[in-house]
C-alpha cells in the first residue's frame, strides 16, 4: 500500500523560507517520477516541481513551474524514501495547500498535471503573510 505523508507547512512572513517533507512508503523512486503540487483556494491544482530518478538511481531530472524557478528546489533522499521541497523568498501568492504526488507507472512526463500522478498525500498548508 502506497502512502505519502507531507509535513513542514506553516505560517511565515514574506521573504522567509520553508522546507516541506514527504514521507513515502510502499513505493520505489527508481524509474518513477514524483512531484509537488499546490492548490490555491478557488483555483485548479497546479504542479510546482517534479523529480525523476533513473534505473541506477545516480542521476535525477528535475523541472519547475515558472513561478518556482530560482526560488524553490525539489530533492529526494532515495535511501530514506523522502521527498523535499525547499521554498525560498516566499510570497503571499505562494499561500496554498501543498501536496506531494507520485506516478503509478515508470517514466518521465516532465511538467505534467494531476492526471499524470496516481498517488497523493493529504496536503500541508503554507500561509505567507505580507
C-alpha positions as CSV (number, residue, x, y, z in Angstrom):
1,X,0.0,0.0,0.0
2,X,1.5,3.3,-1.1
3,X,1.3,6.2,1.4
4,X,2.5,9.8,1.1
5,X,2.6,12.0,4.2
6,X,3.5,15.6,4.0
7,X,4.9,17.8,6.8
8,X,6.6,21.1,7.2
9,X,3.9,23.6,6.3
10,X,3.1,26.6,8.4
11,X,2.7,30.3,8.5
12,X,5.6,32.6,7.6
13,X,6.3,36.2,6.6
14,X,7.1,37.2,3.0
15,X,10.7,36.6,2.2
16,X,11.1,33.7,4.6
17,X,11.8,30.1,3.7
18,X,10.1,26.7,4.4
19,X,11.1,23.1,3.7
20,X,8.3,20.7,3.0
21,X,8.9,17.0,3.5
22,X,7.0,14.0,2.2
23,X,7.5,10.5,3.7
24,X,6.8,7.9,1.1
25,X,6.1,4.2,1.9
26,X,5.3,1.2,-0.2
27,X,6.9,2.8,-3.3
28,X,10.2,2.8,-5.1
29,X,11.6,6.0,-6.6
30,X,13.6,4.0,-9.1
31,X,12.4,5.0,-12.6
32,X,9.4,6.8,-11.1
33,X,8.6,10.5,-11.2
34,X,7.3,12.3,-8.2
35,X,6.2,15.9,-7.8
36,X,4.9,18.7,-5.6
37,X,1.6,20.4,-6.4
38,X,-0.3,23.2,-4.8
39,X,-3.8,24.4,-4.8
40,X,-4.8,28.0,-4.1
41,X,-8.4,28.4,-3.0
42,X,-10.7,28.8,-6.0
43,X,-8.0,27.6,-8.4
44,X,-7.0,24.4,-10.1
45,X,-4.3,22.3,-8.6
46,X,-1.0,23.1,-10.3
47,X,2.4,21.5,-10.4
48,X,5.2,23.2,-8.6
49,X,8.2,21.0,-9.1
50,X,9.0,17.5,-10.2
51,X,11.8,15.0,-10.0
52,X,12.7,11.7,-11.6
53,X,15.4,9.2,-10.7
54,X,16.5,6.6,-13.3
55,X,17.4,3.0,-13.2
56,X,20.8,3.4,-11.5
57,X,19.4,6.0,-9.0
58,X,22.6,8.0,-9.6
59,X,21.1,10.8,-11.7
60,X,18.0,12.8,-11.4
61,X,15.9,15.0,-13.7
62,X,14.0,18.0,-12.3
63,X,11.7,20.6,-13.7
64,X,9.9,23.6,-12.2
65,X,6.8,25.7,-12.8
66,X,7.7,29.2,-13.9
67,X,6.9,30.7,-10.6
68,X,9.1,28.2,-8.7
69,X,12.3,28.6,-10.8
70,X,15.1,30.2,-8.9
71,X,13.2,30.1,-5.6
72,X,12.2,26.5,-5.0
73,X,14.3,23.4,-5.0
74,X,13.0,19.8,-5.2
75,X,15.0,16.8,-3.9
76,X,14.7,13.3,-2.8
77,X,16.5,11.0,-0.3
78,X,16.3,7.7,-2.1
79,X,17.6,5.8,0.9
80,X,15.1,7.2,3.3
81,X,12.2,7.4,0.7
82,X,11.7,11.1,1.5
83,X,10.8,13.9,-0.9
84,X,11.6,17.6,-0.1
85,X,10.6,21.0,-1.4
86,X,12.7,23.8,-0.3
87,X,10.9,27.2,-0.8
88,X,12.9,30.4,-0.5
89,X,11.8,34.0,-0.8
90,X,8.2,33.1,-0.2
91,X,5.5,35.5,-1.3
92,X,1.9,35.9,-0.3
93,X,0.9,34.4,-3.7
94,X,2.5,31.2,-2.6
95,X,-0.2,30.7,0.0
96,X,-1.8,27.3,-0.8
97,X,-2.2,23.7,0.2
98,X,0.8,21.8,-1.0
99,X,0.7,18.1,-2.0
100,X,3.3,15.5,-2.8
101,X,2.4,13.1,-5.5
102,X,3.9,10.1,-7.3
103,X,3.3,8.4,-10.6
104,X,2.0,4.9,-10.8
105,X,3.8,3.9,-13.9
106,X,7.5,4.3,-14.6
107,X,8.8,7.1,-16.8
108,X,9.2,10.8,-17.1
109,X,6.4,13.1,-18.3
110,X,8.1,16.4,-17.5
111,X,5.8,19.1,-16.1
112,X,2.6,17.1,-16.1
113,X,-0.7,17.7,-14.5
114,X,-2.5,16.0,-11.7
115,X,-3.9,13.3,-14.0
116,X,-0.4,12.0,-14.5
117,X,0.0,11.2,-10.8
118,X,-1.9,8.5,-9.1
119,X,-0.7,8.6,-5.5
120,X,-1.2,11.6,-3.3
121,X,-0.6,12.9,0.1
122,X,-3.2,14.7,2.2
123,X,-1.6,18.1,1.9
124,X,0.1,20.6,4.1
125,X,-0.9,24.2,4.4
126,X,1.5,27.0,3.6
127,X,0.5,30.6,4.5
128,X,2.6,33.6,3.7
129,X,1.7,36.9,5.1
130,X,3.0,40.3,3.8
